[in-house]
Amino acid sequence: MYMEKLRLYSLLSVALLISSGPAIAANIPAIAKEFTYIDPTHVGLLTTIPSLFVVLGVLIGNRLELWIGKKKTILIGLGLVFLSGIVPALKHDIFSLLFFSRCVFGLGIGLFNRLIIQMISNLYQNDPRKRAKVIGMESSFEGLGGICLTLLVGQLLKINWHTSFFVYALALPIFLAFFFFIPDDKKQFENKHTAQKITISDRSNDRGTYRVVIVFGILLFVIVTIFINYNIELTPLILEKNIGNATNGSNMIAFIGLGAFIAGFVFGKVFQFLKGYTMPTSLLLLGVFMYVATISESILLTTLCSMVIGFSFRSIMPYLLHTFTQQTSKMEKLGTTVVLVAYNIGATLSPYEGLFLSRLLHVDNVQSLIFTNSIFILMISIVGLVIVFVKGQRNKEQRIQVEKQ
């Protein structure tokens, strides 16, 4: 039992690094001040460029794991995150090296991002309830890592901006724990899993799943751009409405992270209760509380809305990942890859979502922009609820017919 928990938390500890890329966002003004000859836009890319390279890392990881296995691929990713993460702390006077290190950082995260989910799926393949719980915990560890590293960066920033990059030294103990306590995947995970997947392989089902995967990928891309845009525009929103200051906005963003953290830990129970309604219900909550945030005149209410928004969004990601881990091995890999690629591209392009919508609909203030996004999310949730209800009725009718026969 002790070794099982040690193995589980060694696996989950890797997730602490997945959302750590934006943790250095507070460094940007200080970096821009030091590199005055660099366009501020390019300096700002230091927080978002890792997301693009996460996509590349996910695609490379799909190939690499076939050659050397999941464990070695994850260890390479952790090694890259450690080395590239602390480079700016050791050599910080060359901007091109700083920029390159952030690209490699994203690549490293991409190598283990999807594989962590797949190893969890393989480990709990015979216990769907436990698998849903652990996938939710993985999501919580992502949020926890992002929050803790961001807070730690803020403290180290008091020394200087490059010292704060030492937060990524956390990757070293995680690397060692994973190396010593996680068994070789080819021996412990894949043999039984592969045999099971082969027996249930069905080309016709795969073709149908392909379409579902693509639809979910596009849908997630839209949801992510809207959610991240809310994070970006939250402080401008309360300033525009004159109900708070930048510090209040920063605290609200922390509460978004808190809501996401809670969502991960209770996901197993939420999924057990809502099942197929998990995603449309989460979208409904997301849309409603985003709308309430636009009409709120209270910091307390807006903070509550932000926490629920974080909770709602972080209920969607583990739901999709859990759904795809129940498919054939081929579709599981495709589904988790599409989810992670859609998420990271959406996160990277989210600042442009607001700009595009503002020009398209002639929206001239932040409140109207978030209001429009909330209506869009509500429309998607209603359509989703109808689809799930109709599908449930159809399955119920089919079961009744089978029983009669």
C-alpha positions in Angstrom: 0.0 0.0 0.0 2.8 2.4 0.9 4.7 1.7 -2.3 1.5 2.1 -4.3 1.0 5.6 -2.8 4.6 6.5 -3.4 4.3 5.5 -7.0 1.1 7.4 -7.4 2.4 10.6 -6.0 5.7 10.3 -7.9 3.5 10.1 -11.0 1.3 13.0 -10.0 4.2 15.2 -9.0 5.1 15.6 -12.6 1.9 17.4 -13.1 3.1 20.2 -10.8 5.2 21.4 -13.7 2.7 21.3 -16.5 1.1 24.7 -15.8 4.3 26.3 -14.6 5.2 28.2 -17.8 3.2 31.4 -17.0 4.6 31.4 -13.4 7.3 33.9 -14.5 4.7 36.4 -15.9 5.5 38.8 -13.0 9.1 39.0 -14.3 8.1 40.6 -17.6 8.3 44.3 -16.6 11.8 43.7 -15.0 13.0 41.8 -18.0 11.7 44.5 -20.4 13.4 47.1 -18.3 16.8 45.3 -18.6 16.4 44.6 -22.3 15.3 48.0 -23.4 16.4 47.3 -27.0 14.0 44.4 -27.4 10.4 45.0 -28.4 8.2 44.7 -25.3 5.9 42.4 -27.3 8.8 39.9 -27.8 9.5 40.1 -24.1 5.9 39.3 -23.3 6.2 36.2 -25.5 8.4 34.6 -22.8 5.2 33.7 -20.9 3.3 32.3 -24.0 5.9 30.9 -26.3 6.2 27.7 -24.2 2.6 26.8 -25.1 3.4 26.6 -28.8 6.4 24.3 -28.1 4.3 22.2 -25.8 2.3 21.3 -29.0 5.5 20.3 -30.7 6.6 18.3 -27.7 3.3 16.4 -27.6 3.7 15.4 -31.3 7.4 14.4 -30.8 6.5 12.5 -27.6 4.0 10.4 -29.6 6.9 9.1 -31.7 9.6 9.0 -29.0 7.6 6.8 -26.7 7.4 4.1 -29.4 11.2 4.0 -29.5 12.2 4.3 -25.9 9.0 3.9 -23.9 6.9 6.3 -21.8 9.2 6.4 -18.7 12.3 7.4 -20.6 10.4 10.0 -22.7 9.0 11.6 -19.5 12.5 11.6 -17.9 13.9 13.4 -21.0 11.1 15.9 -20.7 11.8 16.5 -17.0 15.5 16.9 -17.8 14.8 19.5 -20.4 12.5 21.4 -18.1 15.1 21.4 -15.3 18.0 22.5 -17.5 16.1 25.1 -19.6 14.2 26.4 -16.6 17.2 27.4 -14.6 19.3 28.6 -17.6 18.1 32.2 -17.2 19.2 32.2 -13.5 22.7 31.2 -14.5 23.1 33.2 -17.8 20.7 36.2 -18.0 22.4 38.8 -20.2 21.6 37.3 -23.6 17.9 37.7 -24.6 18.2 35.2 -27.5 19.4 32.5 -25.0 16.6 33.4 -22.6 14.0 33.1 -25.4 15.5 29.8 -26.6 15.4 28.4 -23.1 11.7 29.1 -22.9 11.1 27.3 -26.2 13.0 24.2 -24.9 11.1 24.5 -21.6 7.8 24.2 -23.5 9.2 21.3 -25.6 10.1 19.4 -22.4 6.6 19.9 -20.9 5.1 18.6 -24.1 7.1 15.4 -23.9 5.4 14.3 -20.7 2.1 16.2 -20.8 0.1 13.5 -22.6 2.0 10.5 -21.3 1.2 11.3 -17.7 -2.5 10.9 -18.5 -1.9 7.7 -20.5 0.2 6.1 -17.6 -2.6 6.9 -15.2 -5.1 5.3 -17.6 -2.9 2.2 -17.9 -2.4 2.0 -14.2 -6.1 2.1 -13.4 -7.5 0.5 -16.5 -9.6 -2.0 -14.5 -11.0 0.6 -12.2 -12.8 3.4 -14.1 -14.0 5.1 -10.9 -10.4 5.2 -9.5 -9.1 6.3 -12.9 -11.6 9.3 -13.0 -10.5 10.3 -9.4 -6.8 10.2 -10.2 -7.2 12.1 -13.5 -9.0 14.7 -11.5 -6.1 14.7 -9.0 -3.7 15.2 -11.9 -5.7 18.3 -12.9 -5.5 19.6 -9.3 -1.7 19.0 -9.1 -1.4 21.1 -12.3 -3.3 24.0 -10.7 -1.4 23.6 -7.4 2.0 23.7 -9.2 1.0 26.9 -11.1 -0.2 28.6 -7.9 2.7 27.7 -5.7 5.4 28.5 -8.3 3.8 31.8 -9.1 3.8 32.8 -5.5 7.4 31.6 -5.1 8.4 33.6 -8.1 6.9 36.7 -6.5 9.0 36.2 -3.4 12.2 35.5 -5.3 11.5 38.5 -7.5 12.3 40.7 -4.5 16.0 39.6 -5.0 16.1 40.0 -8.8 14.2 38.7 -11.8 16.7 36.1 -12.9 17.0 34.5 -9.4 13.2 33.7 -9.6 13.9 31.2 -12.4 15.4 28.9 -9.8 11.8 27.8 -9.0 12.2 25.4 -11.9 14.9 23.5 -9.9 11.8 21.7 -8.5 12.0 19.5 -11.6 15.1 17.8 -10.2 13.6 16.1 -7.2 10.6 15.2 -9.4 13.0 13.7 -11.9 14.6 11.6 -9.2 11.3 10.4 -7.7 10.0 9.4 -11.1 13.3 7.6 -11.9 13.4 5.6 -8.7 9.7 4.9 -7.9 8.0 4.5 -11.3 8.5 1.1 -12.9 9.5 0.6 -16.5 6.2 1.1 -18.5 6.9 -1.6 -21.0 7.0 -4.2 -18.3 4.5 -2.9 -15.8 1.9 -1.1 -17.9 1.7 -1.9 -21.5 1.6 -5.7 -21.9 -1.9 -6.2 -20.3 -3.2 -2.9 -21.6 -2.2 -3.6 -25.2 -3.7 -7.0 -25.1 -7.0 -5.6 -23.9 -7.0 -2.8 -26.5 -6.4 -5.1 -29.4 -9.4 -7.3 -28.5 -11.8 -4.4 -28.5 -10.5 -2.7 -31.7 -13.2 -1.8 -34.1 -12.6 0.3 -37.2 -16.2 1.5 -37.6 -16.2 2.7 -34.0 -12.9 4.4 -34.6 -14.3 6.3 -37.6 -17.1 7.6 -35.4 -14.7 8.5 -32.6 -12.5 10.4 -35.1 -15.3 12.8 -35.7 -16.1 13.2 -32.0 -12.4 13.9 -31.3 -12.2 16.6 -33.9 -15.5 18.2 -32.7 -14.3 18.2 -29.1 -10.9 19.6 -30.2 -12.5 22.6 -31.9 -14.9 23.1 -29.1 -12.1 23.0 -26.5 -10.1 25.5 -28.5 -13.0 28.0 -28.4 -13.7 27.4 -24.7 -10.0 27.8 -23.8 -9.6 31.1 -25.7 -12.7 32.5 -23.9 -11.6 31.2 -20.5 -8.0 32.5 -20.8 -9.3 35.8 -22.2 -11.4 36.2 -19.0 -8.3 35.8 -17.0 -6.6 38.5 -19.0 -9.5 40.9 -18.9 -10.5 40.4 -15.3 -8.4 43.1 -13.8 -9.3 45.6 -16.6 -13.0 44.7 -16.0 -13.0 45.7 -12.3 -10.9 48.8 -13.1 -13.4 49.7 -15.9 -16.3 49.3 -13.5 -14.4 51.2 -10.8 -15.1 48.5 -8.1 -11.5 47.5 -7.4 -7.8 47.8 -8.1 -5.1 45.8 -9.7 -4.4 43.9 -6.4 -8.0 42.8 -6.3 -7.7 41.6 -9.8 -4.5 39.6 -8.9 -6.4 38.0 -6.0 -9.3 37.0 -8.2 -6.9 35.3 -10.6 -5.6 33.3 -7.6 -9.2 32.4 -6.7 -9.6 31.1 -10.3 -6.7 28.8 -9.5 -8.3 27.8 -6.2 -11.5 26.9 -8.0 -9.6 24.8 -10.5 -7.7 23.1 -7.7 -10.9 22.1 -5.9 -12.4 20.9 -9.2 -9.6 18.4 -9.7 -10.0 16.8 -6.3 -13.8 16.4 -6.5 -13.9 15.5 -10.2 -14.3 11.7 -9.5 -17.5 12.4 -7.4 -18.8 15.0 -9.9 -18.3 12.6 -12.8 -20.0 9.8 -10.9 -23.0 12.0 -10.3 -23.3 13.8 -13.6 -21.7 11.3 -16.0 -22.4 12.5 -19.6 -23.9 15.8 -18.3 -20.5 16.8 -16.8 -19.3 18.9 -19.7 -22.5 20.8 -20.6 -23.3 21.4 -16.9 -19.8 22.8 -16.4 -20.2 25.0 -19.5 -23.6 26.2 -18.1 -21.9 27.2 -14.8 -19.1 28.9 -16.7 -21.4 30.9 -18.8 -23.8 31.9 -16.0 -21.0 33.1 -13.6 -19.1 34.8 -16.4 -22.3 36.8 -17.1 -22.8 37.5 -13.4 -19.2 38.8 -13.2 -20.1 41.4 -15.9 -23.1 42.8 -13.9 -21.5 42.5 -10.4 -20.9 45.7 -8.5 -19.2 43.8 -5.6 -15.6 42.6 -5.3 -16.7 39.7 -3.1 -19.3 38.6 -5.7 -16.9 38.9 -8.6 -14.3 36.9 -6.6 -16.9 34.2 -6.0 -17.7 34.2 -9.8 -14.0 33.8 -10.6 -13.7 30.8 -8.3 -16.7 29.1 -9.8 -15.4 29.9 -13.3 -12.1 28.2 -12.5 -14.0 25.2 -11.0 -16.2 24.9 -14.1 -13.3 25.1 -16.6 -11.2 22.6 -14.7 -14.1 20.1 -14.7 -14.1 20.1 -18.5 -10.4 19.1 -19.1 -10.4 15.9 -16.9 -13.8 14.9 -18.3 -12.4 14.9 -21.9 -9.2 13.1 -20.9 -11.2 10.5 -18.9 -13.6 10.0 -21.9 -10.7 9.4 -24.4 -8.8 7.0 -22.1 -11.7 4.6 -22.3 -11.3 4.2 -26.1 -9.0 1.9 -28.0 -5.3 2.5 -27.6 -5.1 4.3 -31.0 -8.0 6.6 -30.2 -6.9 7.2 -26.7 -3.6 8.6 -28.0 -5.3 10.7 -30.7 -7.9 12.0 -28.3 -5.5 13.1 -25.5 -3.2 14.6 -28.1 -6.0 16.6 -29.7 -7.1 17.8 -26.3 -3.7 19.0 -25.3 -2.9 20.6 -28.7 -6.2 22.4 -28.7 -5.7 23.6 -25.2 -2.2 25.0 -25.8 -3.0 26.6 -29.1 -6.1 28.2 -27.6 -4.1 29.5 -24.6 -1.5 31.0 -27.0 -4.1 32.7 -29.2 -6.5 33.8 -26.5 -5.3 37.4 -26.5 -6.4 37.7 -30.1 -9.9 36.3 -29.4 -10.9 39.5 -27.6 -9.4 41.6 -30.4 -11.2 39.6 -33.1 -14.5 39.7 -31.3 -14.2 43.4 -30.6 -13.6 44.3 -34.2 -16.2 41.8 -35.5 -19.1 42.9 -33.2 -17.8 46.5 -32.6 -17.5 45.9 -28.9 -15.8 48.9 -27.3 -15.4 47.9 -23.6 -14.3 45.0 -21.5 -17.7 44.4 -19.9 -19.4 44.0 -23.3 -16.7 41.6 -24.4 -17.0 39.3 -21.5 -20.8 39.5 -21.7 -20.7 38.4 -25.3 -18.4 35.5 -24.4 -20.7 34.4 -21.7 -23.7 34.3 -24.0 -21.6 32.3 -26.5 -20.7 29.8 -23.8 -24.3 29.6 -22.6 -25.5 28.8 -26.2 -22.9 26.0 -26.4 -24.0 24.5 -23.0 -27.7 24.5 -24.0 -26.9 22.7 -27.2 -24.7 20.2 -25.3 -27.5 19.5 -22.7 -30.0 18.8 -25.5 -27.6 16.5 -27.3 -26.7 14.5 -24.2 -30.4 14.2 -23.3 -31.4 13.0 -26.8 -28.6 10.5 -26.8 -29.6 9.2 -23.4 -33.2 8.7 -24.4 -32.0 6.9 -27.6 -29.8 4.6 -25.5 -32.7 4.0 -23.1 -35.0 3.0 -26.0 -32.4 0.6 -27.4 -32.0 -1.1 -24.0 -35.7 -1.5 -23.7 -35.9 -3.1 -27.2 -33.0 -5.5 -26.3 -34.8 -6.5 -23.1 -38.0 -7.2 -25.0 -36.2 -9.4 -27.5 
